[in-house]
């Protein structure tokens, strides 16, 4: 199953992202304690284009990314995963 633009927007909302607007993409930025910890692009298109880059950009697995989308994984649990990986 492929992540879509709608999925990307839902993940950005759940992670309380701020947005950096560019021409072809808008970038969702995840901050923790005032520090940028992850950033991923959301394509500007009227079609549901694939967003397979999001798990890599968030430093998590595809399954964990879907868990973010479907709600078993919270923002706090996501931040803790990054701490366990020594990325924070």
Buried (B, 14 or more C-beta within 10 A) or exposed (E): EEBBBEBBBBBBEBBEBEEEEEEEBBBBBBBBEEEEBBBBBBBEEEEBBEBEEBBEBBBBEBEBBBBBBEEEBEBEEBBEBBEEEEEB
